[in-house]
Structures are given as structure tokens and as C-alpha cells.
């Protein structure tokens, strides 16, 4: 069934629509279109949950799951996802975003927990065995951090205000831990020929990745500057020194560049916690969204994901402009409306190619 063999054709457009749901109100606000944003002002006020959840647990989740569901079976020679898994992957991000919009973030995490459990089982079943690069371990570790984060957020609800810190840890594990794990796993997979050097045995490589993942998870329980600093150091060790692609390749270059935003964004927050949101957007836009673009461009020929090189450059340029605008929102608040408008409009433009992922990839 085509929906099972190519689930990205359903999940990518849903993700793009959820991106618009999370960002379009801010474009209206930046443009001063009060008649358009006034009816949803309570949703804007609730931005601490709706916006990040619509983007991370909606947009990025649909893109990441669509990519994993399509590419992992092809790369590992394993069966595609079952139809019920594809249906859940399409419906649960929508349910999570709706819960965030009606101020029921915690309820939405139940849907999120189910989705991540499904994707975790799917990934573990297809990434075991010989021939898998050790760095692929980061994908199930990232998914496990998302499951743990959602569970901790639910647990904190039953403990009162004194356990609010646990709620924050859970939210950070969902928003940062899960996607960082996927980004590091997918990013290293994209350059598999440059993975662990031959002098490192596979069992030792797996053990080192597992240890790094455990330290990464533990960092979320440390004080914020220490935790972000530790995550920056771990990510830097995994990303390694910058290397130009072996051959001119826009997708491969974007993949390598995007991974550098993980240590950069974490280091930014560790050094300048007052500009935390700017540092986090370095990770969210600079790494997560850009890496998904790179993955589509690099794997498009074999998986027929439908991202031509021209589309890839167009979307990457707009994501870069959106990132610059979002950072300036924090650094130049006097011109908040200008920078927010540029950032929102650029980001929405970058998502347009995902609305119809059917074109053939350019040869």
C-alpha cells in the first residue's frame, strides 16, 4: 500500500499545516492585523505551550516520523510501517496541538507519549542487528528521552507546585532531548562513511554512544548553565571538527552545518541564559529544521521524497533568514514587530515545499 511505503506523502503536508497554525498568528500580530489576531489573543498569550508544541510536536514530529517511516525500512531492508502506525502518526500530532491551543498541554502529552512509544518500537525493531552504524543508537535514545520527558511531566501534575521543577525537566526532555537525539543519529547516518574510525571496535563504539546518551540525559537534571554546557560538550564531541563534503553536495553540506548548531545553541544558553530563547532557536531552526531539509535532499533519490536541489536551496535560505530574524527578536526587542514579521514570514515560506512532496528529485 502506497501510504505505508511512502508515509511522508501524508505526514509532510500535515506537518507543514501545523507549522502554519503555530506561526501564522504571530505574523498577523507582527503586521498589526488586530482583526485577525484579536480573536485568538488568548492562544497567543498561551504561547509558552502552543507555539513550541505546534512546531516541535507538530511540524518537526511529522517531518521526522515521515522521514523515519520512509527511510529506515529502505536503508535496513525491513518492512514498512503498518497502516495503523501511519494513521496514529498523522492524528496524534494534531491532537497534541489542539490540546495545547485549549490550554490542556498535559493532556496532549498523553497523545504524544503514545506516538513516541509507537515510533520507538518501530525504530528499535528495525535498527537492531549487524551492519547498523553505532551512531544510529542516538535515534532510539532520543525517542526514549521524549517518552521519559512526557512521563515526568505527567507525574509532576500529581505532586503540586513543589514538583514544578520536574515538569520543566520533562518539557525540556521532550523539546530538546528527543529531537537532539534524532538529529545526532540521522546526521551521523547521513555521513556514515565518516562514522567511527576503524580503530574503534563496534562494541566499544556502541558503549561510548550509550555512555554519551546517558550523560546527555542526566544533564537535564543539572542546573541550567551546567546542563546546557554539558550538552554542548557532548554534541561537540559527536559532531567533530568541521570537514568539507568529499564532493560538492548542498544536502551533505547542510547536514554537517546543521549539526554544529547543537553545540552552538547549547553553549549560547550556557553563556547567556538571559537570551535563552535565541539559543534554543539556534537548535530548533538551525539544526532540527535544516537537518530535515538536508536529509530530504540527500536521501531523495532513493526514497523519492520529492525535494529538488533548487527547492532545497530555497527552503534553506528562508530558514536561515527566519533564524536571523528570531535571534534579533531577542537581541533588539525595540524592533520586535519587524524581526518577528521577517522571521515568521520566512519560516512559513520555507515550509511550502512540504505541502506537496510529490515532485521527482532532480538528477
Legacy VTK file of the C-alpha trace (Angstrom):
# vtk DataFile Version 3.0
C-alpha trace
ASCII
DATASET POLYDATA
POINTS 363 float
0.000 0.000 0.000
1.465 3.353 -1.063
0.561 5.076 2.212
2.697 2.532 4.063
5.634 2.561 1.648
5.628 6.361 1.308
4.075 7.726 4.538
5.887 11.025 4.076
3.330 11.964 1.411
0.723 12.215 4.169
2.852 13.308 7.131
4.820 16.109 5.472
1.753 18.181 4.443
0.183 17.698 7.902
3.409 18.886 9.488
3.516 21.960 7.251
-0.085 22.850 8.142
0.699 22.532 11.854
3.684 24.837 11.312
1.346 27.438 9.873
-1.039 27.008 12.800
1.784 27.750 15.239
3.400 30.673 13.392
0.706 32.418 11.314
-0.884 34.128 14.366
2.482 35.712 15.125
2.750 37.018 11.577
-0.663 38.654 11.982
0.493 40.121 15.295
3.730 41.444 13.794
1.819 43.074 10.918
-0.628 44.702 13.321
-3.624 42.902 11.813
-5.629 43.123 15.015
-8.869 41.889 13.467
-7.125 38.645 12.573
-5.185 38.004 15.765
-7.532 39.530 18.373
-9.966 36.557 18.333
-7.076 34.206 19.138
-5.275 36.527 21.572
-5.691 34.040 24.451
-3.889 31.471 22.310
-1.035 33.928 21.712
-0.825 34.638 25.428
-0.516 30.879 25.904
2.439 30.875 23.515
4.751 29.182 26.035
2.990 25.947 25.116
1.131 26.337 21.815
3.904 27.749 19.661
6.706 25.346 20.665
4.392 22.343 20.744
2.853 23.102 17.347
6.336 23.468 15.885
8.148 20.670 17.722
5.471 18.092 18.445
3.539 19.011 15.311
5.678 20.256 12.422
9.045 18.681 13.264
7.469 15.491 14.582
5.502 14.873 11.388
8.602 15.530 9.297
10.860 13.367 11.471
8.381 10.479 11.670
7.642 10.700 7.950
11.362 10.535 7.249
11.993 7.666 9.686
8.986 5.675 8.475
10.080 6.064 4.852
13.858 5.844 5.033
14.612 3.320 7.802
12.817 0.398 6.069
14.626 1.198 2.817
18.026 1.572 4.455
17.679 -1.545 6.628
15.694 -3.815 4.289
12.889 -4.164 6.848
9.083 -3.963 6.452
7.362 -0.561 6.165
5.164 0.737 8.994
1.767 -0.810 9.496
-1.244 1.201 8.349
-2.359 1.802 11.949
1.076 3.255 12.754
0.821 5.702 9.862
-2.705 6.729 10.910
-1.603 7.346 14.502
1.406 9.318 13.300
-0.956 11.567 11.339
-3.636 12.064 14.009
-1.704 12.290 17.283
0.362 15.419 16.457
-2.889 17.183 15.545
-4.447 16.108 18.845
-1.388 17.340 20.747
-1.525 20.766 19.070
-5.262 21.090 19.719
-4.727 20.300 23.404
-2.041 22.984 23.589
-4.385 25.532 21.996
-7.124 24.871 24.580
-4.628 25.065 27.469
-4.554 21.317 28.093
-0.851 20.776 27.433
-0.591 17.928 29.903
-3.448 16.002 28.261
-1.766 16.462 24.916
1.329 14.772 26.292
-0.641 11.553 26.666
-1.174 11.551 22.902
2.484 12.459 22.464
3.547 9.580 24.710
1.580 7.105 22.611
3.088 8.423 19.382
6.672 8.306 20.638
6.151 4.794 22.008
4.929 3.682 18.562
7.875 5.290 16.773
10.341 3.965 19.345
9.093 0.388 18.869
9.189 0.812 15.089
12.762 2.145 15.201
14.152 -0.403 17.666
12.705 -3.324 15.738
14.364 -2.173 12.514
17.733 -0.904 13.760
18.921 -3.984 15.643
21.496 -6.363 14.263
24.755 -6.316 12.380
25.576 -3.672 9.828
23.902 -0.768 11.661
26.243 2.190 12.324
26.739 2.596 16.103
25.643 6.241 15.978
22.140 5.141 14.974
21.729 4.343 18.674
21.011 8.052 19.187
17.667 7.750 17.402
16.087 5.304 19.912
17.867 7.127 22.780
16.311 10.397 21.652
12.879 8.802 21.404
13.360 7.300 24.879
14.167 10.769 26.244
10.908 12.013 24.746
8.943 9.208 26.393
10.632 9.848 29.735
10.038 13.592 29.472
6.337 13.186 28.770
6.028 10.737 31.677
7.833 13.098 34.071
5.568 15.978 33.041
2.530 13.830 33.831
3.992 12.724 37.162
4.644 16.300 38.255
0.949 17.147 37.894
0.126 14.871 40.815
2.744 16.376 43.127
1.764 20.042 43.331
3.812 23.205 42.869
6.816 21.876 44.764
7.379 19.430 41.891
7.145 22.074 39.158
10.872 21.683 38.522
10.171 18.130 37.370
7.567 19.470 34.965
10.243 21.743 33.447
12.707 18.851 33.167
10.066 16.778 31.388
9.241 19.576 28.976
12.929 20.120 28.159
13.448 16.398 27.554
10.551 16.429 25.086
11.531 19.656 23.322
15.307 19.278 23.352
16.343 15.734 24.254
14.143 13.891 21.800
14.953 15.962 18.730
18.646 16.289 19.566
18.899 12.504 19.737
17.165 12.126 16.375
19.295 14.904 14.876
22.577 13.373 16.029
21.533 9.894 14.885
20.216 10.974 11.487
23.057 13.464 10.964
25.739 10.856 11.570
23.813 8.377 9.409
23.906 10.832 6.508
27.690 10.727 6.587
28.025 7.047 7.511
31.321 6.698 5.703
32.810 9.196 8.175
31.403 7.487 11.277
33.586 5.862 13.945
37.202 5.301 12.822
38.219 1.754 12.053
40.469 1.662 15.126
37.364 1.659 17.376
35.613 -1.700 17.662
31.863 -1.784 17.154
31.096 -2.931 20.726
33.247 -0.106 22.105
31.618 2.407 19.741
28.138 1.343 20.877
29.245 1.581 24.528
30.663 5.081 24.023
27.471 6.283 22.341
25.374 4.751 25.144
27.532 6.488 27.775
27.265 9.809 25.954
23.486 9.371 25.752
23.256 8.658 29.496
25.283 11.796 30.277
23.153 13.814 27.870
20.000 12.607 29.648
21.471 13.350 33.104
22.347 16.907 32.029
18.669 17.873 32.075
18.630 17.385 35.854
21.636 19.683 36.405
21.379 23.474 36.952
20.643 25.144 33.611
24.092 26.631 32.796
25.848 23.377 33.718
23.295 21.248 31.865
23.474 23.311 28.678
27.272 23.398 28.889
27.443 19.615 29.254
25.092 19.102 26.306
27.238 21.475 24.235
30.383 19.483 25.080
28.771 16.111 24.276
27.333 17.366 20.994
30.661 18.916 20.028
32.453 15.624 20.669
29.926 13.800 18.467
29.855 16.330 15.650
33.651 16.512 15.466
35.763 19.077 13.607
34.268 20.713 10.527
35.033 18.893 7.283
34.043 19.954 3.790
31.962 17.398 1.870
34.047 14.969 -0.178
32.202 16.175 -3.268
30.162 19.343 -3.876
26.795 18.470 -2.368
24.361 21.004 -0.971
22.475 18.433 1.102
25.605 16.970 2.694
26.969 20.442 3.419
23.705 21.482 5.077
23.682 18.283 7.136
27.147 18.963 8.523
26.432 22.658 9.097
23.144 21.931 10.866
24.783 19.638 13.430
27.070 22.445 14.537
24.050 24.405 15.714
23.507 21.872 18.523
26.718 22.678 20.435
26.470 26.329 19.377
22.905 26.764 20.672
23.572 24.928 23.925
26.770 26.920 24.519
24.861 30.145 23.807
22.317 29.391 26.562
25.045 28.282 28.980
26.955 31.551 28.492
23.992 33.951 28.061
20.968 32.454 29.867
19.110 35.778 29.592
18.944 35.169 25.810
17.779 31.575 26.244
15.121 31.684 23.525
17.646 32.859 20.943
19.934 29.947 21.788
17.083 27.463 21.634
16.051 28.725 18.203
19.603 28.160 17.015
18.959 24.499 17.842
15.342 24.292 16.655
15.715 26.165 13.349
19.444 25.962 12.725
19.750 22.249 13.468
16.448 20.379 13.551
14.629 22.006 10.637
17.763 22.392 8.488
18.835 18.786 9.086
15.448 17.525 7.962
15.882 19.548 4.786
19.327 18.058 4.253
18.038 14.546 4.859
15.319 15.024 2.270
17.776 16.339 -0.264
20.368 13.623 0.288
18.015 10.659 0.533
15.513 11.899 -2.008
16.848 9.904 -4.934
16.437 6.531 -3.248
13.338 7.306 -1.220
11.726 9.550 -3.871
10.907 12.173 -1.275
10.416 14.833 -3.902
12.866 17.599 -2.914
14.811 19.056 -5.833
18.128 20.847 -5.247
16.519 24.166 -6.167
13.773 23.657 -3.603
16.366 22.655 -1.040
18.352 25.858 -1.523
15.193 27.968 -1.472
13.942 26.462 1.780
17.367 26.545 3.448
17.804 30.228 2.605
14.427 31.100 4.061
15.140 29.080 7.211
18.400 30.991 7.617
16.585 34.317 7.260
13.953 33.152 9.750
16.664 32.205 12.234
18.370 35.591 11.946
15.057 37.372 12.477
14.182 35.233 15.502
17.540 35.909 17.156
17.125 39.650 16.580
13.711 39.469 18.277
15.644 38.707 21.474
18.637 40.978 20.866
16.742 44.007 19.519
13.346 43.987 21.273
12.713 47.630 20.315
12.056 46.420 16.760
10.164 43.338 17.897
7.415 43.568 15.287
9.863 43.972 12.396
12.040 40.990 13.300
9.111 38.794 14.291
7.396 39.549 10.987
10.523 38.703 8.973
11.111 35.526 10.959
7.512 34.305 10.741
7.077 35.085 7.027
10.402 33.457 6.108
9.659 30.335 8.116
6.228 29.907 6.566
7.729 30.323 3.111
10.289 27.625 3.888
7.525 25.119 4.696
5.731 25.486 1.354
7.648 22.675 -0.438
6.491 20.247 2.247
2.851 20.885 1.416
3.104 18.785 -1.760
6.081 16.393 -1.606
5.365 14.680 -4.914
7.788 16.188 -7.421
10.642 13.986 -8.591
14.056 14.763 -7.180
16.361 16.396 -9.626
19.004 14.079 -11.103
LINES 1 364
363 0 1 2 3 4 5 6 7 8 9 10 11 12 13 14 15 16 17 18 19 20 21 22 23 24 25 26 27 28 29 30 31 32 33 34 35 36 37 38 39 40 41 42 43 44 45 46 47 48 49 50 51 52 53 54 55 56 57 58 59 60 61 62 63 64 65 66 67 68 69 70 71 72 73 74 75 76 77 78 79 80 81 82 83 84 85 86 87 88 89 90 91 92 93 94 95 96 97 98 99 100 101 102 103 104 105 106 107 108 109 110 111 112 113 114 115 116 117 118 119 120 121 122 123 124 125 126 127 128 129 130 131 132 133 134 135 136 137 138 139 140 141 142 143 144 145 146 147 148 149 150 151 152 153 154 155 156 157 158 159 160 161 162 163 164 165 166 167 168 169 170 171 172 173 174 175 176 177 178 179 180 181 182 183 184 185 186 187 188 189 190 191 192 193 194 195 196 197 198 199 200 201 202 203 204 205 206 207 208 209 210 211 212 213 214 215 216 217 218 219 220 221 222 223 224 225 226 227 228 229 230 231 232 233 234 235 236 237 238 239 240 241 242 243 244 245 246 247 248 249 250 251 252 253 254 255 256 257 258 259 260 261 262 263 264 265 266 267 268 269 270 271 272 273 274 275 276 277 278 279 280 281 282 283 284 285 286 287 288 289 290 291 292 293 294 295 296 297 298 299 300 301 302 303 304 305 306 307 308 309 310 311 312 313 314 315 316 317 318 319 320 321 322 323 324 325 326 327 328 329 330 331 332 333 334 335 336 337 338 339 340 341 342 343 344 345 346 347 348 349 350 351 352 353 354 355 356 357 358 359 360 361 362
